[in-house]
Amino acid sequence: MILAVAVASLLISPGPASADAIRDRQWHLASLGVLDAQKLSMGEGVLVAVPDTGVDDRHGELAGAVAEGKEFGEGASGNGKADTDGHGTAMAGLIAGRGLPNGGGVLGVAPKATILPVQTIHSDFGGSPVNLAAGIDWAVAAGAKVICVAAVTSEYPEVRTAVERAVKADVVVVAGVGNTPKNKQVGFPAKVPGVVAVAGTDKDGKHAAISATGPEVVLAAPAVDIVSTGAFGKYVTGEGTSNSTAIVAGVVALVRAKYPQLPATEVVRRLTATAADRGKPGRDDEYGYGIVDPVKALTADLPPSAQPSSGPAQSAGPGKGGAGVGVGWVVVGVGVVGGAVLWWVRRRTR
């Protein structure tokens, strides 16, 4: 199945010439206390799957950070390391960018984690929900402990089943809630029970206008004016819940590295129980349980909890150990295959 994808224009800043200034533009690192969190964990030994447009590991910040992956789709034979669109490379940089010498370049949240590129979106020809499902299943079999889904798709049963299998296999599945105006409610597969649904915030910690809302939202993270790696050695700046999704996936990698024996449900409970509550007291439809707090997630002394149930109405929270539901990016394009609509949602770039 092939989808026609209408790719939005991608404005890229010059690569090497701007590398030294890139770190200063990564405002989310200071906002979330990421450098302090990295004194406690850097994501060592954690494999993070990124089912996306592929990851260009020729980017300096991603050298040595990307494992051999796999491409899915008709005639696919690649290892996931080709990315003509740049979205997957941007997600990889936010999660595990190594930075450049002398404090330059993009630094990911978990710079010692390893990215598993799963190319399920093809910028020239689109992709299909079936490819996404196959990619998720393959990533679980390959040993991924975190899966970052930065896309919104129609409710294909194959995708739901693959996500459910991943959750049952002790994998933390993180997905963005989707972006307005296309997604006003939490998208799919974000709303699959057990998925960590991530909404977006701005530089003031307020709910980002680009972010969808809904009862399935679990956590929030920065989504606006986010700088990351792009394809062909370039850098991109954009907005969308794909950014917040990748950032939370990085925090999950930090926690999984520090607490390798902790079940996925308890990893999620650490994130929700320690999140900075914003908006209405307690869980709300804009922030979920709050803005993710990496340092507290790594250091909090939490009481034991009962085995949680998972579901949109019983998503993970401080008093529960369950996971929520979510997905996100900014719209790249739309395609229709056999009556199913697949929205590749990526960051708006400039």
Secondary structure, DSSP 8 states (H G I E B T S, - for coil): -----------EE-HHHHHHHHHHH-HHHHHHTHHHHTTT---TT-EEEEEES---TTSGGGTTTB---EE-STT----S---SS-HHHHHHHHHH-EEEGGGEEEE-SSTTSEEEEEE-EETTTEE-HHHHHHHHHHHHHTT-SEEEE--EE---HHHHHHHHHHHHTT-EEEEE--BTTT-SB--BTTTSTT-EEEEEE-TTS-B-TTB-B-TT--EEEE-SSEEEE-GGG-EEEEESHHHHHHHHHHHHHHHHHH-TTS-HHHHHHHHHHHSB--SSSSSBTTTBT-B--HHHHHH-----------SGGG---TT-----------EEEEEEETTEEEEEE--EE-
